[in-house]
Amino acid sequence: MSCIINIETSTNVCSLTVSQDGADIFTREDHTGPNHAVKLGEFVDEGLSFADSHAIPVDAVAVSCGPGSYTGLRIGVSMAKGICYGRGIRLIAVPTLQLIAVPVLLHHEIEEDALLCPMIDARRMEVYAAIYDRRLQEVRGVQADVVDGETYKEYLDKHPVYFFGNGAEKCMETINHPNAHLIKGIEPLSKFMYPLAEKRIAEEKYEDVAYFVPFYLKDFVAKTPKKLL
């Protein structure tokens, strides 16, 4: 088992957890954001200081790698790389949609044949979404979905499907299927990352610190500010 710095910045929430031997030993969260550029540096200093003061060697940094907020992902991955360079440790990438599914599996009763559909809001009726089974095996890959009544029908006709994440609630009326279930209040948080991070350590799935980039799914499009006069 390892000591891991877990970083999550894919949505408006900024969070950091230090985990050791499969347990959360230090966590900081900010839900007032997006304040990642300000808060994440503070959280990293506090987390590393906590590990150092307890003589706990940090073995790796895990970062939520997307999809999600373009700016948030860049800040999180840049900070994770900086720690890895500075301490000479490994980098682990955790897919954000898998991460969102962890608290559902830990804290909610769902049917054996149920499917999980985590959603991240991509504005209007578009979401970043994937479909997993209860083992987090991919049933359908990550896509940017413009949601209508047919988008998930092939899965809903055969299974109960649980929708959650900050893009789910706006879609439920449109999906409108008896097998569609909404779980509210599910966010991607660093305190749920370390089971996925430790699995990647066991499988020796590490990223190249120099060349790794987040999974944005769509290209960033800069907008021209509105003229005030």
Salt bridges, closest charged atoms under 4 A:
GLU29 OE1 - HIS31 NE2 2.87
GLU29 OE2 - LYS191 NZ 3.81
GLU42 OE1 - LYS39 NZ 3.99
GLU46 OE1 - ARG28 NE 2.94
ASP52 OD2 - ARG87 NH2 2.77
GLU112 OE1 - ARG134 NH1 3.87
ASP121 OD1 - LYS170 NZ 2.44
GLU126 OE1 - LYS218 NZ 2.90
ASP133 OD2 - ARG135 NH2 3.69
ASP145 OD2 - ARG140 NH1 3.04
ASP157 OD2 - LYS153 NZ 2.76
ASP157 OD1 - HIS177 NE2 2.95
GLU169 OE2 - LYS184 NZ 3.70
GLU187 OE1 - HIS31 ND1 3.50
GLU203 OE2 - LYS199 NZ 2.62
GLU203 OE1 - LYS205 NZ 3.44
